[in-house]
Amino acid sequence: MNKSKFGIVAKTLIAFSALLIVLTISMTTATMTPLSEGFEAGGKTAYAAGNVTLGTGSWFMNDALIGNLSTDRKTGAFSARIREAGLIHMNFNKTGAGTVSIQHAVFGTDGSSTWQLWSSTNNGSTWTQVGSTVTTSSTSLQTANFTVNNGNAIRFEIRKVSGGANRINIDNVQVGDFSSPTPTPTPTASEHLTMGNPSSAVTNTNQPNNYLMEKPQYSMSYSRDNGGPNWVSWHLDPSWLGSTPRQDDFRADTTLPAGWYQVQATDFSGTGFDRGHMCPSADRTITVAANSATFLMTNMIPQLPANNQGVWANLESYSRTLVSQGNELYIISGGQGLRFFIANGHVAVPAQTWKVIIVLPIGSNDVSRVTTATRTIAVVVPNSGTINSDWRSYRVSVDQVEAITGFDFFSNVSSGIQAVIEGQVDNQ
């Protein structure tokens, strides 16, 4: 080949390589780290359909904008706002998804609406609904959780499906990485998860806001960003009760993953909130070690004194009374919604606290003994304003707690039995 022909071929190859690079850059990319989108880049102020570049990449929004009014519910300066049958979706893929969590609230004083999460594994050509339809009716941000567990390149779309002109705010969309079950299987032996794992939490730092922590005394799903538990689950029967005095040794939990903030015993000081136990001290009086474990700050949620020392304490006491009458209980509790943060932004203060309880006569093979006649107790208690001390006045159904939290309680119980016992409100 002469030099002239060689030069033409070389230039052609270089040009073709450059074209491939341009095409590769311009094609849809796939992120390989946990995704967290808070809409803080702003940039879309009208409802007309269009794309907007945010911190995570390009998003498409139709009948939707990014709002920063005082009536937009948000944790930072901005959140997405959707009206009519609007939608927002990713114009890019993420490589694999574990759990998706989305915060939502009504805009201003608008009425309630419903929305759905959809996913696509073929670059948006077709979509499949993920989980159940979510109802938005609160003026404070609530969190909806969806279990995806898909290892493919995937993108997500949020569709408003009812409510007409009522507007909803969407904020803090978080997509955890897909986690193979081989390296870190979810523990199944814990007595505290006998009835199920409400959020499919796993001990994997790629899911920092649904991180499973197992103690001998209780199990929990921990949120690194909120500085507290999403839920704490524990079994209560006579084997846990004794005469050990309250230890009062509030302290940081040093078993948190390296680099995570460890909430300190003094972080609630001067805030007006109690260090509210989820698993109570008085439910773990069999040994000093058992009682001391309840004072780890990972077991605490900021609670108003009227909540923690009144209605909450009264329900805790009633639960131990049920045990003294020959019963065993499976209890799960947590906080829901966001008022604001304390401890220099490290700890979220929930708008409400909730608890669900399943009551069984003492026995064995507990899951198999749950029937449609099994008693369940569920409460949702406000964490602001005037709070009644009677826990019975805050009773709801387990289904109602599932609706506001996105969790699936008592999932190891057959679905037919769940449908009955979770749909009724306790009246005993």
Sequence and secondary structure as in RCSB ss.txt:
>XXXX:A:sequence
MNKSKFGIVAKTLIAFSALLIVLTISMTTATMTPLSEGFEAGGKTAYAAGNVTLGTGSWFMNDALIGNLSTDRKT
GAFSARIREAGLIHMNFNKTGAGTVSIQHAVFGTDGSSTWQLWSSTNNGSTWTQVGSTVTTSSTSLQTANFTVNN
GNAIRFEIRKVSGGANRINIDNVQVGDFSSPTPTPTPTASEHLTMGNPSSAVTNTNQPNNYLMEKPQYSMSYSRD
NGGPNWVSWHLDPSWLGSTPRQDDFRADTTLPAGWYQVQATDFSGTGFDRGHMCPSADRTITVAANSATFLMTNM
IPQLPANNQGVWANLESYSRTLVSQGNELYIISGGQGLRFFIANGHVAVPAQTWKVIIVLPIGSNDVSRVTTATR
TIAVVVPNSGTINSDWRSYRVSVDQVEAITGFDFFSNVSSGIQAVIEGQVDNQ
>XXXX:A:secstr
  HHHHHHHHHHHHHHHHHHHHHHHHS  EE S EEE  TT    SSSSEEEE SSSEEEEEEEEEE STTS  S
SS EEEEEEEEEEEESSEEEEEEEEEEEEEESTT   EEEEEEEESSTTSS EEEEEEEEE  SS EEEEEEEEE
EEEEEEEEEEEE TT  EEEEEEEE     TTTS      GGGTT  TT  BS TTSTTSEEEE SS EEEEETT
TTEEEEEEEEESGGG          B  TTS TTS    TTTTTTTT EEEESS GGG  SSHHHHHHTTBGGGE
EEE HHIIIIIIHHHHHHHHHHHHTTEEEEEEEEEES  EEETTTTEEE SEEEEEEEEEES SSTGGG  TT E
EEEEEEESSS   S GGGGB BHHHHHHHH   TTTTS HHHHHHHTTSB   
